[in-house]
Amino acid sequence: MLIAQDRVSVDVFTRQPDDRWLLCAYADLDAVIELEMPDCRLSVREIYDRLVFGAAEAVALSPPAPSMD
């Protein structure tokens, strides 16, 4: 698994039975990565939970503010 530190980007490589590698790339904070070994699920949002890339990205990564209606 490769996790970018300057943008939302997670690459997961999985070895196939024929010894080739399969790449699954994630760039969506709402994506969920399912790993076979160990058997677990990992939220992309959790990976980047407290990371701030810059002003524009910080707004995009923050959850929406509650409505005042």
All heavy atoms as TSV, in Angstrom:
chain	resi	resn	atom	element	x	y	z
A	1	MET	N	N	0.848	-1.158	0.000
A	1	MET	CA	C	0.000	0.000	0.000
A	1	MET	C	C	0.902	1.232	0.000
A	1	MET	O	O	1.823	1.332	0.806
A	1	MET	CB	C	-0.900	-0.004	1.242
A	1	MET	CG	C	-1.831	1.173	1.283
A	1	MET	SD	S	-2.927	1.241	2.723
A	1	MET	CE	C	-3.765	-0.301	2.610
A	2	LEU	N	N	0.634	2.146	-0.927
A	2	LEU	CA	C	1.347	3.422	-0.997
A	2	LEU	C	C	0.345	4.535	-0.709
A	2	LEU	O	O	-0.712	4.600	-1.343
A	2	LEU	CB	C	1.954	3.633	-2.383
A	2	LEU	CG	C	3.008	2.619	-2.816
A	2	LEU	CD1	C	3.421	2.879	-4.256
A	2	LEU	CD2	C	4.204	2.684	-1.901
A	3	ILE	N	N	0.680	5.393	0.232
A	3	ILE	CA	C	-0.213	6.483	0.640
A	3	ILE	C	C	0.497	7.800	0.365
A	3	ILE	O	O	1.579	8.048	0.912
A	3	ILE	CB	C	-0.570	6.368	2.130
A	3	ILE	CG1	C	-1.244	5.024	2.402
A	3	ILE	CG2	C	-1.461	7.528	2.558
A	3	ILE	CD1	C	-1.420	4.702	3.864
A	4	ALA	N	N	-0.097	8.636	-0.480
A	4	ALA	CA	C	0.491	9.943	-0.788
A	4	ALA	C	C	0.322	10.871	0.405
A	4	ALA	O	O	-0.694	10.817	1.099
A	4	ALA	CB	C	-0.175	10.548	-2.023
A	5	GLN	N	N	1.296	11.726	0.637
A	5	GLN	CA	C	1.198	12.665	1.745
A	5	GLN	C	C	0.849	14.080	1.293
A	5	GLN	O	O	0.581	14.935	2.122
A	5	GLN	CB	C	2.497	12.686	2.540
A	5	GLN	CG	C	3.688	13.146	1.753
A	5	GLN	CD	C	4.971	13.027	2.557
A	5	GLN	OE1	O	4.993	12.420	3.614
A	5	GLN	NE2	N	6.023	13.617	2.057
A	6	ASP	N	N	0.793	14.309	-0.018
A	6	ASP	CA	C	0.511	15.648	-0.516
A	6	ASP	C	C	-0.832	15.760	-1.227
A	6	ASP	O	O	-1.185	16.816	-1.722
A	6	ASP	CB	C	1.631	16.110	-1.447
A	6	ASP	CG	C	1.781	15.213	-2.664
A	6	ASP	OD1	O	1.321	14.053	-2.615
A	6	ASP	OD2	O	2.361	15.671	-3.664
A	7	ARG	N	N	-1.583	14.673	-1.281
A	7	ARG	CA	C	-2.909	14.660	-1.917
A	7	ARG	C	C	-3.611	13.373	-1.500
A	7	ARG	O	O	-2.984	12.468	-0.960
A	7	ARG	CB	C	-2.786	14.735	-3.441
A	7	ARG	CG	C	-2.129	13.508	-4.040
A	7	ARG	CD	C	-1.849	13.687	-5.537
A	7	ARG	NE	N	-1.260	12.500	-6.108
A	7	ARG	CZ	C	0.004	12.103	-5.929
A	7	ARG	NH1	N	0.810	12.812	-5.168
A	7	ARG	NH2	N	0.450	11.008	-6.500
A	8	VAL	N	N	-4.911	13.300	-1.752
A	8	VAL	CA	C	-5.654	12.073	-1.446
A	8	VAL	C	C	-5.370	11.068	-2.547
A	8	VAL	O	O	-5.839	11.207	-3.674
A	8	VAL	CB	C	-7.174	12.343	-1.326
A	8	VAL	CG1	C	-7.928	11.047	-1.122
A	8	VAL	CG2	C	-7.458	13.320	-0.204
A	9	SER	N	N	-4.548	10.083	-2.235
A	9	SER	CA	C	-4.188	9.059	-3.200
A	9	SER	C	C	-3.615	7.853	-2.458
A	9	SER	O	O	-2.597	7.971	-1.767
A	9	SER	CB	C	-3.150	9.593	-4.190
A	9	SER	OG	O	-2.769	8.582	-5.094
A	10	VAL	N	N	-4.311	6.723	-2.580
A	10	VAL	CA	C	-3.862	5.481	-1.967
A	10	VAL	C	C	-3.825	4.412	-3.053
A	10	VAL	O	O	-4.820	4.186	-3.732
A	10	VAL	CB	C	-4.806	5.033	-0.826
A	10	VAL	CG1	C	-4.327	3.740	-0.203
A	10	VAL	CG2	C	-4.945	6.129	0.226
A	11	ASP	N	N	-2.662	3.785	-3.231
A	11	ASP	CA	C	-2.510	2.702	-4.198
A	11	ASP	C	C	-2.325	1.400	-3.434
A	11	ASP	O	O	-1.451	1.308	-2.568
A	11	ASP	CB	C	-1.294	2.923	-5.099
A	11	ASP	CG	C	-1.461	4.115	-6.028
A	11	ASP	OD1	O	-2.614	4.509	-6.286
A	11	ASP	OD2	O	-0.441	4.643	-6.502
A	12	VAL	N	N	-3.155	0.412	-3.758
A	12	VAL	CA	C	-3.072	-0.888	-3.100
A	12	VAL	C	C	-2.681	-1.919	-4.152
A	12	VAL	O	O	-3.359	-2.067	-5.166
A	12	VAL	CB	C	-4.418	-1.271	-2.444
A	12	VAL	CG1	C	-4.339	-2.645	-1.812
A	12	VAL	CG2	C	-4.832	-0.223	-1.423
A	13	PHE	N	N	-1.584	-2.600	-3.906
A	13	PHE	CA	C	-1.091	-3.641	-4.806
A	13	PHE	C	C	-1.382	-4.998	-4.177
A	13	PHE	O	O	-1.062	-5.219	-3.015
A	13	PHE	CB	C	0.412	-3.491	-5.030
A	13	PHE	CG	C	0.786	-2.226	-5.748
A	13	PHE	CD1	C	1.022	-1.055	-5.044
A	13	PHE	CD2	C	0.889	-2.201	-7.129
A	13	PHE	CE1	C	1.367	0.113	-5.695
A	13	PHE	CE2	C	1.234	-1.040	-7.795
A	13	PHE	CZ	C	1.468	0.119	-7.076
A	14	THR	N	N	-1.971	-5.897	-4.970
A	14	THR	CA	C	-2.291	-7.238	-4.500
A	14	THR	C	C	-1.676	-8.262	-5.438
A	14	THR	O	O	-1.895	-8.207	-6.654
A	14	THR	CB	C	-3.827	-7.450	-4.454
A	14	THR	OG1	O	-4.414	-6.386	-3.713
A	14	THR	CG2	C	-4.180	-8.767	-3.811
A	15	ARG	N	N	-0.911	-9.187	-4.854
A	15	ARG	CA	C	-0.284	-10.236	-5.674
A	15	ARG	C	C	-1.360	-11.240	-6.099
A	15	ARG	O	O	-2.139	-11.716	-5.292
A	15	ARG	CB	C	0.809	-10.956	-4.914
A	15	ARG	CG	C	1.571	-11.945	-5.811
A	15	ARG	CD	C	2.587	-12.724	-5.021
A	15	ARG	NE	N	3.545	-11.838	-4.403
A	15	ARG	CZ	C	4.838	-11.810	-4.690
A	15	ARG	NH1	N	5.337	-12.641	-5.573
A	15	ARG	NH2	N	5.649	-10.978	-4.084
A	16	GLN	N	N	-1.352	-11.564	-7.379
A	16	GLN	CA	C	-2.303	-12.510	-7.946
A	16	GLN	C	C	-1.705	-13.923	-7.952
A	16	GLN	O	O	-0.490	-14.077	-7.810
A	16	GLN	CB	C	-2.681	-12.074	-9.366
A	16	GLN	CG	C	-3.302	-10.682	-9.439
A	16	GLN	CD	C	-4.537	-10.556	-8.594
A	16	GLN	OE1	O	-5.528	-11.232	-8.833
A	16	GLN	NE2	N	-4.491	-9.708	-7.567
A	17	PRO	N	N	-2.541	-14.944	-8.122
A	17	PRO	CA	C	-2.036	-16.321	-8.113
A	17	PRO	C	C	-0.931	-16.588	-9.150
A	17	PRO	O	O	-0.072	-17.434	-8.936
A	17	PRO	CB	C	-3.282	-17.157	-8.412
A	17	PRO	CG	C	-4.416	-16.311	-7.941
A	17	PRO	CD	C	-3.994	-14.900	-8.205
A	18	ASP	N	N	-0.942	-15.840	-10.258
A	18	ASP	CA	C	0.087	-16.032	-11.291
A	18	ASP	C	C	1.320	-15.144	-11.057
A	18	ASP	O	O	2.125	-14.927	-11.951
A	18	ASP	CB	C	-0.499	-15.797	-12.678
A	18	ASP	CG	C	-1.007	-14.377	-12.876
A	18	ASP	OD1	O	-0.905	-13.556	-11.931
A	18	ASP	OD2	O	-1.512	-14.082	-13.968
A	19	ASP	N	N	1.451	-14.597	-9.851
A	19	ASP	CA	C	2.564	-13.738	-9.425
A	19	ASP	C	C	2.588	-12.356	-10.079
A	19	ASP	O	O	3.556	-11.627	-9.938
A	19	ASP	CB	C	3.918	-14.425	-9.616
A	19	ASP	CG	C	4.138	-15.508	-8.590
A	19	ASP	OD1	O	3.565	-15.415	-7.480
A	19	ASP	OD2	O	4.883	-16.453	-8.881
A	20	ARG	N	N	1.535	-11.979	-10.758
A	20	ARG	CA	C	1.421	-10.599	-11.240
A	20	ARG	C	C	0.804	-9.766	-10.124
A	20	ARG	O	O	0.226	-10.302	-9.186
A	20	ARG	CB	C	0.560	-10.532	-12.505
A	20	ARG	CG	C	1.275	-11.149	-13.704
A	20	ARG	CD	C	0.572	-10.881	-14.995
A	20	ARG	NE	N	-0.720	-11.571	-15.016
A	20	ARG	CZ	C	-1.693	-11.297	-15.854
A	20	ARG	NH1	N	-1.556	-10.366	-16.763
A	20	ARG	NH2	N	-2.825	-11.974	-15.817
A	21	TRP	N	N	0.929	-8.443	-10.253
A	21	TRP	CA	C	0.382	-7.541	-9.246
A	21	TRP	C	C	-0.809	-6.788	-9.815
A	21	TRP	O	O	-0.765	-6.292	-10.944
A	21	TRP	CB	C	1.447	-6.545	-8.794
A	21	TRP	CG	C	2.514	-7.194	-7.982
A	21	TRP	CD1	C	3.679	-7.739	-8.449
A	21	TRP	CD2	C	2.499	-7.416	-6.579
A	21	TRP	NE1	N	4.398	-8.275	-7.415
A	21	TRP	CE2	C	3.697	-8.088	-6.244
A	21	TRP	CE3	C	1.597	-7.118	-5.570
A	21	TRP	CZ2	C	4.008	-8.451	-4.947
A	21	TRP	CZ3	C	1.922	-7.477	-4.263
A	21	TRP	CH2	C	3.107	-8.137	-3.961
A	22	LEU	N	N	-1.862	-6.684	-9.025
A	22	LEU	CA	C	-3.059	-5.931	-9.384
A	22	LEU	C	C	-3.049	-4.628	-8.600
A	22	LEU	O	O	-2.885	-4.635	-7.377
A	22	LEU	CB	C	-4.317	-6.738	-9.038
A	22	LEU	CG	C	-5.658	-6.030	-9.225
A	22	LEU	CD1	C	-5.906	-5.739	-10.697
A	22	LEU	CD2	C	-6.776	-6.871	-8.640
A	23	LEU	N	N	-3.208	-3.506	-9.303
A	23	LEU	CA	C	-3.238	-2.184	-8.660
A	23	LEU	C	C	-4.672	-1.694	-8.566
A	23	LEU	O	O	-5.402	-1.677	-9.561
A	23	LEU	CB	C	-2.416	-1.178	-9.477
A	23	LEU	CG	C	-2.624	0.303	-9.126
A	23	LEU	CD1	C	-2.172	0.604	-7.708
A	23	LEU	CD2	C	-1.913	1.186	-10.136
A	24	CYS	N	N	-5.063	-1.271	-7.361
A	24	CYS	CA	C	-6.333	-0.565	-7.151
A	24	CYS	C	C	-5.965	0.801	-6.593
A	24	CYS	O	O	-5.294	0.892	-5.556
A	24	CYS	CB	C	-7.229	-1.316	-6.173
A	24	CYS	SG	S	-7.832	-2.877	-6.808
A	25	ALA	N	N	-6.372	1.859	-7.291
A	25	ALA	CA	C	-6.040	3.226	-6.888
A	25	ALA	C	C	-7.284	3.914	-6.334
A	25	ALA	O	O	-8.372	3.797	-6.899
A	25	ALA	CB	C	-5.498	4.000	-8.086
A	26	TYR	N	N	-7.102	4.622	-5.229
A	26	TYR	CA	C	-8.193	5.323	-4.560
A	26	TYR	C	C	-7.842	6.794	-4.422
A	26	TYR	O	O	-6.753	7.132	-3.960
A	26	TYR	CB	C	-8.440	4.740	-3.167
A	26	TYR	CG	C	-8.783	3.276	-3.178
A	26	TYR	CD1	C	-7.779	2.304	-3.173
A	26	TYR	CD2	C	-10.103	2.855	-3.207
A	26	TYR	CE1	C	-8.094	0.961	-3.186
A	26	TYR	CE2	C	-10.421	1.504	-3.214
A	26	TYR	CZ	C	-9.401	0.563	-3.205
A	26	TYR	OH	O	-9.717	-0.769	-3.215
A	27	ALA	N	N	-8.771	7.683	-4.810
A	27	ALA	CA	C	-8.561	9.125	-4.673
A	27	ALA	C	C	-9.802	9.808	-4.126
A	27	ALA	O	O	-9.909	11.024	-4.144
A	27	ALA	CB	C	-8.179	9.733	-6.018
A	28	ASP	N	N	-10.738	9.025	-3.623
A	28	ASP	CA	C	-12.005	9.532	-3.095
A	28	ASP	C	C	-12.015	9.324	-1.584
A	28	ASP	O	O	-11.827	8.205	-1.100
A	28	ASP	CB	C	-13.158	8.759	-3.743
A	28	ASP	CG	C	-14.530	9.182	-3.255
A	28	ASP	OD1	O	-14.629	10.100	-2.413
A	28	ASP	OD2	O	-15.511	8.583	-3.720
A	29	LEU	N	N	-12.248	10.396	-0.820
A	29	LEU	CA	C	-12.261	10.280	0.635
A	29	LEU	C	C	-13.342	9.332	1.142
A	29	LEU	O	O	-13.230	8.795	2.238
A	29	LEU	CB	C	-12.469	11.656	1.271
A	29	LEU	CG	C	-11.247	12.558	1.306
A	29	LEU	CD1	C	-11.620	13.944	1.827
A	29	LEU	CD2	C	-10.151	11.955	2.160
A	30	ASP	N	N	-14.386	9.139	0.383
A	30	ASP	CA	C	-15.472	8.258	0.813
A	30	ASP	C	C	-15.261	6.804	0.411
A	30	ASP	O	O	-16.105	5.957	0.705
A	30	ASP	CB	C	-16.809	8.780	0.278
A	30	ASP	CG	C	-17.161	10.134	0.893
A	30	ASP	OD1	O	-16.919	10.298	2.109
A	30	ASP	OD2	O	-17.648	11.018	0.182
A	31	ALA	N	N	-14.148	6.505	-0.234
A	31	ALA	CA	C	-13.851	5.126	-0.633
A	31	ALA	C	C	-13.501	4.294	0.598
A	31	ALA	O	O	-13.007	4.806	1.597
A	31	ALA	CB	C	-12.696	5.107	-1.627
A	32	VAL	N	N	-13.765	3.003	0.500
A	32	VAL	CA	C	-13.388	2.057	1.552
A	32	VAL	C	C	-12.517	0.989	0.910
A	32	VAL	O	O	-12.896	0.379	-0.084
A	32	VAL	CB	C	-14.632	1.423	2.207
A	32	VAL	CG1	C	-14.220	0.357	3.215
A	32	VAL	CG2	C	-15.487	2.493	2.881
A	33	ILE	N	N	-11.348	0.793	1.480
A	33	ILE	CA	C	-10.398	-0.184	0.951
A	33	ILE	C	C	-10.610	-1.497	1.687
A	33	ILE	O	O	-10.571	-1.538	2.913
A	33	ILE	CB	C	-8.956	0.318	1.157
A	33	ILE	CG1	C	-8.765	1.652	0.429
A	33	ILE	CG2	C	-7.950	-0.718	0.690
A	33	ILE	CD1	C	-7.504	2.378	0.796
A	34	GLU	N	N	-10.841	-2.556	0.941
A	34	GLU	CA	C	-11.030	-3.877	1.527
A	34	GLU	C	C	-9.752	-4.673	1.318
A	34	GLU	O	O	-9.318	-4.882	0.193
A	34	GLU	CB	C	-12.211	-4.581	0.876
A	34	GLU	CG	C	-13.472	-3.754	0.931
A	34	GLU	CD	C	-14.644	-4.477	1.532
A	34	GLU	OE1	O	-14.503	-5.617	1.982
A	34	GLU	OE2	O	-15.721	-3.864	1.553
A	35	LEU	N	N	-9.125	-5.070	2.401
A	35	LEU	CA	C	-7.883	-5.838	2.337
A	35	LEU	C	C	-8.174	-7.294	2.665
A	35	LEU	O	O	-8.886	-7.590	3.614
A	35	LEU	CB	C	-6.860	-5.278	3.329
A	35	LEU	CG	C	-6.469	-3.816	3.135
A	35	LEU	CD1	C	-5.575	-3.364	4.274
A	35	LEU	CD2	C	-5.782	-3.623	1.805
A	36	GLU	N	N	-7.593	-8.202	1.879
A	36	GLU	CA	C	-7.793	-9.626	2.133
A	36	GLU	C	C	-6.901	-10.111	3.272
A	36	GLU	O	O	-7.304	-10.928	4.084
A	36	GLU	CB	C	-7.506	-10.422	0.870
A	36	GLU	CG	C	-8.515	-10.150	-0.235
A	36	GLU	CD	C	-8.198	-10.919	-1.491
A	36	GLU	OE1	O	-7.514	-11.956	-1.407
A	36	GLU	OE2	O	-8.627	-10.475	-2.562
A	37	MET	N	N	-5.667	-9.665	3.299
A	37	MET	CA	C	-4.714	-10.081	4.323
A	37	MET	C	C	-4.126	-8.858	4.975
A	37	MET	O	O	-3.393	-8.141	4.308
A	37	MET	CB	C	-3.604	-10.917	3.700
A	37	MET	CG	C	-4.073	-12.220	3.112
A	37	MET	SD	S	-4.719	-13.354	4.311
A	37	MET	CE	C	-3.251	-13.964	5.052
A	38	PRO	N	N	-4.326	-8.507	6.169
A	38	PRO	CA	C	-5.289	-9.139	7.059
A	38	PRO	C	C	-6.699	-8.751	6.639
A	38	PRO	O	O	-6.895	-7.741	5.966
A	38	PRO	CB	C	-4.950	-8.561	8.426
A	38	PRO	CG	C	-4.399	-7.203	8.129
A	38	PRO	CD	C	-3.695	-7.349	6.792
A	39	ASP	N	N	-7.670	-9.519	7.032
A	39	ASP	CA	C	-9.066	-9.276	6.673
A	39	ASP	C	C	-9.550	-8.020	7.390
A	39	ASP	O	O	-9.837	-8.053	8.586
A	39	ASP	CB	C	-9.914	-10.489	7.062
A	39	ASP	CG	C	-11.351	-10.352	6.625
A	39	ASP	OD1	O	-11.610	-9.586	5.679
A	39	ASP	OD2	O	-12.211	-11.006	7.229
A	40	CYS	N	N	-9.591	-6.897	6.662
A	40	CYS	CA	C	-10.046	-5.647	7.282
A	40	CYS	C	C	-10.534	-4.674	6.223
A	40	CYS	O	O	-10.320	-4.867	5.029
A	40	CYS	CB	C	-8.936	-5.026	8.116
A	40	CYS	SG	S	-7.592	-4.341	7.168
A	41	ARG	N	N	-11.205	-3.630	6.703
A	41	ARG	CA	C	-11.670	-2.530	5.855
A	41	ARG	C	C	-11.044	-1.258	6.383
A	41	ARG	O	O	-10.956	-1.062	7.591
A	41	ARG	CB	C	-13.184	-2.418	5.913
A	41	ARG	CG	C	-13.881	-3.614	5.321
A	41	ARG	CD	C	-15.362	-3.486	5.471
A	41	ARG	NE	N	-15.733	-2.210	4.852
A	41	ARG	CZ	C	-16.964	-1.866	4.560
A	41	ARG	NH1	N	-17.945	-2.662	4.826
A	41	ARG	NH2	N	-17.226	-0.712	4.011
A	42	LEU	N	N	-10.636	-0.383	5.475
A	42	LEU	CA	C	-9.957	0.844	5.851
A	42	LEU	C	C	-10.574	1.997	5.074
A	42	LEU	O	O	-10.611	1.979	3.849
A	42	LEU	CB	C	-8.464	0.713	5.529
A	42	LEU	CG	C	-7.550	1.854	5.873
A	42	LEU	CD1	C	-7.557	2.108	7.377
A	42	LEU	CD2	C	-6.143	1.533	5.406
A	43	SER	N	N	-11.058	2.990	5.791
A	43	SER	CA	C	-11.651	4.161	5.161
A	43	SER	C	C	-10.554	5.126	4.727
A	43	SER	O	O	-9.656	5.444	5.517
A	43	SER	CB	C	-12.589	4.854	6.166
A	43	SER	OG	O	-12.864	6.165	5.772
A	44	VAL	N	N	-10.617	5.602	3.491
A	44	VAL	CA	C	-9.640	6.581	3.007
A	44	VAL	C	C	-9.727	7.847	3.862
A	44	VAL	O	O	-8.722	8.456	4.206
A	44	VAL	CB	C	-9.850	6.887	1.508
A	44	VAL	CG1	C	-8.955	8.028	1.048
A	44	VAL	CG2	C	-9.599	5.631	0.682
A	45	ARG	N	N	-10.915	8.229	4.271
A	45	ARG	CA	C	-11.096	9.407	5.128
A	45	ARG	C	C	-10.319	9.243	6.447
A	45	ARG	O	O	-9.717	10.186	6.946
A	45	ARG	CB	C	-12.577	9.647	5.404
A	45	ARG	CG	C	-12.847	10.942	6.166
A	45	ARG	CD	C	-14.326	11.249	6.253
A	45	ARG	NE	N	-14.941	11.452	4.963
A	45	ARG	CZ	C	-14.912	12.594	4.280
A	45	ARG	NH1	N	-14.268	13.625	4.755
A	45	ARG	NH2	N	-15.520	12.698	3.113
A	46	GLU	N	N	-10.308	8.037	7.006
A	46	GLU	CA	C	-9.569	7.793	8.244
A	46	GLU	C	C	-8.055	7.923	8.035
A	46	GLU	O	O	-7.345	8.400	8.915
A	46	GLU	CB	C	-9.891	6.414	8.804
A	46	GLU	CG	C	-11.279	6.316	9.385
A	46	GLU	CD	C	-11.593	4.927	9.873
A	46	GLU	OE1	O	-11.382	3.968	9.104
A	46	GLU	OE2	O	-12.045	4.805	11.023
A	47	ILE	N	N	-7.588	7.502	6.896
A	47	ILE	CA	C	-6.153	7.609	6.601
A	47	ILE	C	C	-5.711	9.070	6.644
A	47	ILE	O	O	-4.667	9.404	7.180
A	47	ILE	CB	C	-5.820	7.002	5.218
A	47	ILE	CG1	C	-6.043	5.495	5.246
A	47	ILE	CG2	C	-4.386	7.339	4.803
A	47	ILE	CD1	C	-5.926	4.837	3.890
A	48	TYR	N	N	-6.526	9.957	6.094
A	48	TYR	CA	C	-6.183	11.372	5.979
A	48	TYR	C	C	-6.861	12.221	7.052
A	48	TYR	O	O	-6.950	13.438	6.918
A	48	TYR	CB	C	-6.569	11.895	4.586
A	48	TYR	CG	C	-5.679	11.335	3.496
A	48	TYR	CD1	C	-6.086	10.254	2.728
A	48	TYR	CD2	C	-4.436	11.880	3.249
A	48	TYR	CE1	C	-5.269	9.734	1.733
A	48	TYR	CE2	C	-3.610	11.380	2.265
A	48	TYR	CZ	C	-4.037	10.312	1.510
A	48	TYR	OH	O	-3.218	9.798	0.534
A	49	ASP	N	N	-7.291	11.616	8.144
A	49	ASP	CA	C	-8.115	12.258	9.164
A	49	ASP	C	C	-7.634	13.640	9.599
A	49	ASP	O	O	-8.373	14.587	9.572
A	49	ASP	CB	C	-8.256	11.339	10.373
A	49	ASP	CG	C	-9.172	11.905	11.429
A	49	ASP	OD1	O	-10.173	12.540	11.061
A	49	ASP	OD2	O	-8.893	11.712	12.619
A	50	ARG	N	N	-6.415	13.800	10.012
A	50	ARG	CA	C	-5.964	15.094	10.539
A	50	ARG	C	C	-4.886	15.735	9.678
A	50	ARG	O	O	-4.144	16.587	10.135
A	50	ARG	CB	C	-5.462	14.917	11.964
A	50	ARG	CG	C	-6.626	14.679	12.921
A	50	ARG	CD	C	-6.151	14.568	14.323
A	50	ARG	NE	N	-6.131	13.139	14.628
A	50	ARG	CZ	C	-5.510	12.602	15.632
A	50	ARG	NH1	N	-4.823	13.339	16.447
A	50	ARG	NH2	N	-5.546	11.310	15.841
A	51	LEU	N	N	-4.828	15.338	8.429
A	51	LEU	CA	C	-3.828	15.887	7.523
A	51	LEU	C	C	-4.388	17.110	6.818
A	51	LEU	O	O	-5.515	17.087	6.327
A	51	LEU	CB	C	-3.422	14.833	6.488
A	51	LEU	CG	C	-2.352	15.240	5.507
A	51	LEU	CD1	C	-1.028	15.453	6.252
A	51	LEU	CD2	C	-2.180	14.187	4.455
A	52	VAL	N	N	-3.614	18.177	6.770
A	52	VAL	CA	C	-4.003	19.399	6.068
A	52	VAL	C	C	-2.996	19.619	4.953
A	52	VAL	O	O	-1.809	19.785	5.203
A	52	VAL	CB	C	-4.028	20.609	7.026
A	52	VAL	CG1	C	-4.335	21.881	6.259
A	52	VAL	CG2	C	-5.019	20.380	8.140
A	53	PHE	N	N	-3.460	19.584	3.705
A	53	PHE	CA	C	-2.586	19.782	2.552
A	53	PHE	C	C	-2.314	21.254	2.326
A	53	PHE	O	O	-1.225	21.658	2.017
A	53	PHE	CB	C	-3.217	19.199	1.285
A	53	PHE	CG	C	-3.438	17.710	1.365
A	53	PHE	CD1	C	-4.712	17.192	1.331
A	53	PHE	CD2	C	-2.388	16.833	1.461
A	53	PHE	CE1	C	-4.927	15.833	1.383
A	53	PHE	CE2	C	-2.581	15.472	1.525
A	53	PHE	CZ	C	-3.858	14.973	1.482
A	54	GLY	N	N	-3.346	22.078	2.414
A	54	GLY	CA	C	-3.280	23.512	2.162
A	54	GLY	C	C	-4.664	24.083	2.408
A	54	GLY	O	O	-5.598	23.364	2.730
A	55	ALA	N	N	-4.838	25.379	2.241
A	55	ALA	CA	C	-6.111	26.023	2.560
A	55	ALA	C	C	-7.281	25.429	1.782
A	55	ALA	O	O	-8.307	25.088	2.344
A	55	ALA	CB	C	-6.017	27.522	2.308
A	56	ALA	N	N	-7.147	25.288	0.461
A	56	ALA	CA	C	-8.256	24.770	-0.359
A	56	ALA	C	C	-8.572	23.324	0.001
A	56	ALA	O	O	-9.723	22.941	0.115
A	56	ALA	CB	C	-7.922	24.885	-1.840
A	57	GLU	N	N	-7.526	22.507	0.203
A	57	GLU	CA	C	-7.733	21.108	0.533
A	57	GLU	C	C	-8.303	20.943	1.925
A	57	GLU	O	O	-9.102	20.065	2.178
A	57	GLU	CB	C	-6.429	20.315	0.407
A	57	GLU	CG	C	-5.928	20.170	-1.004
A	57	GLU	CD	C	-5.074	21.350	-1.443
A	57	GLU	OE1	O	-4.940	22.325	-0.686
A	57	GLU	OE2	O	-4.543	21.297	-2.552
A	58	ALA	N	N	-7.920	21.809	2.868
A	58	ALA	CA	C	-8.414	21.703	4.244
A	58	ALA	C	C	-9.920	21.861	4.272
A	58	ALA	O	O	-10.611	21.148	4.982
A	58	ALA	CB	C	-7.746	22.752	5.129
A	59	VAL	N	N	-10.438	22.770	3.477
A	59	VAL	CA	C	-11.883	22.957	3.408
A	59	VAL	C	C	-12.532	21.712	2.816
A	59	VAL	O	O	-13.542	21.232	3.305
A	59	VAL	CB	C	-12.230	24.208	2.565
A	59	VAL	CG1	C	-13.719	24.295	2.323
A	59	VAL	CG2	C	-11.719	25.453	3.270
A	60	ALA	N	N	-11.928	21.144	1.774
A	60	ALA	CA	C	-12.496	19.976	1.116
A	60	ALA	C	C	-12.473	18.753	2.027
A	60	ALA	O	O	-13.356	17.916	1.972
A	60	ALA	CB	C	-11.735	19.677	-0.170
A	61	LEU	N	N	-11.460	18.614	2.893
A	61	LEU	CA	C	-11.346	17.449	3.750
A	61	LEU	C	C	-12.220	17.539	4.987
A	61	LEU	O	O	-12.552	16.550	5.592
A	61	LEU	CB	C	-9.897	17.247	4.194
A	61	LEU	CG	C	-8.919	16.834	3.098
A	61	LEU	CD1	C	-7.518	16.784	3.666
A	61	LEU	CD2	C	-9.291	15.494	2.521
A	62	SER	N	N	-12.575	18.752	5.387
A	62	SER	CA	C	-13.376	18.924	6.600
A	62	SER	C	C	-14.804	18.470	6.357
A	62	SER	O	O	-15.347	18.656	5.277
A	62	SER	CB	C	-13.405	20.399	7.010
A	62	SER	OG	O	-12.103	20.839	7.275
A	63	PRO	N	N	-15.437	17.875	7.384
A	63	PRO	CA	C	-16.844	17.506	7.225
A	63	PRO	C	C	-17.686	18.767	7.080
A	63	PRO	O	O	-17.295	19.837	7.556
A	63	PRO	CB	C	-17.174	16.758	8.501
A	63	PRO	CG	C	-16.092	17.055	9.457
A	63	PRO	CD	C	-14.908	17.532	8.669
A	64	PRO	N	N	-18.852	18.672	6.430
A	64	PRO	CA	C	-19.693	19.848	6.262
A	64	PRO	C	C	-20.122	20.401	7.615
A	64	PRO	O	O	-20.343	19.657	8.560
A	64	PRO	CB	C	-20.907	19.324	5.483
A	64	PRO	CG	C	-20.643	17.901	5.186
A	64	PRO	CD	C	-19.398	17.472	5.868
A	65	ALA	N	N	-20.226	21.722	7.694
A	65	ALA	CA	C	-20.677	22.375	8.920
A	65	ALA	C	C	-22.154	22.090	9.136
A	65	ALA	O	O	-22.920	21.968	8.183
A	65	ALA	CB	C	-20.441	23.882	8.809
A	66	PRO	N	N	-22.597	21.974	10.398
A	66	PRO	CA	C	-24.015	21.723	10.667
A	66	PRO	C	C	-24.870	22.878	10.193
A	66	PRO	O	O	-24.462	24.029	10.242
A	66	PRO	CB	C	-24.087	21.571	12.178
A	66	PRO	CG	C	-22.730	21.848	12.728
A	66	PRO	CD	C	-21.790	22.050	11.574
A	67	SER	N	N	-26.047	22.554	9.749
A	67	SER	CA	C	-26.975	23.571	9.262
A	67	SER	C	C	-27.556	24.363	10.424
A	67	SER	O	O	-27.838	23.818	11.478
A	67	SER	CB	C	-28.106	22.896	8.479
A	67	SER	OG	O	-29.061	23.838	8.111
A	68	MET	N	N	-27.730	25.672	10.227
A	68	MET	CA	C	-28.299	26.533	11.263
A	68	MET	C	C	-29.794	26.725	11.088
A	68	MET	O	O	-30.374	27.545	11.729
A	68	MET	CB	C	-27.601	27.902	11.240
A	68	MET	CG	C	-26.129	27.819	11.539
A	68	MET	SD	S	-25.897	27.142	13.176
A	68	MET	CE	C	-24.661	28.203	13.798
A	69	ASP	N	N	-30.401	25.930	10.190
A	69	ASP	CA	C	-31.854	26.087	9.925
A	69	ASP	C	C	-32.681	25.577	11.067
A	69	ASP	O	O	-32.489	24.658	11.720
A	69	ASP	CB	C	-32.243	25.343	8.653
A	69	ASP	CG	C	-31.573	25.958	7.425
A	69	ASP	OD1	O	-31.330	27.182	7.467
A	69	ASP	OD2	O	-31.290	25.220	6.477
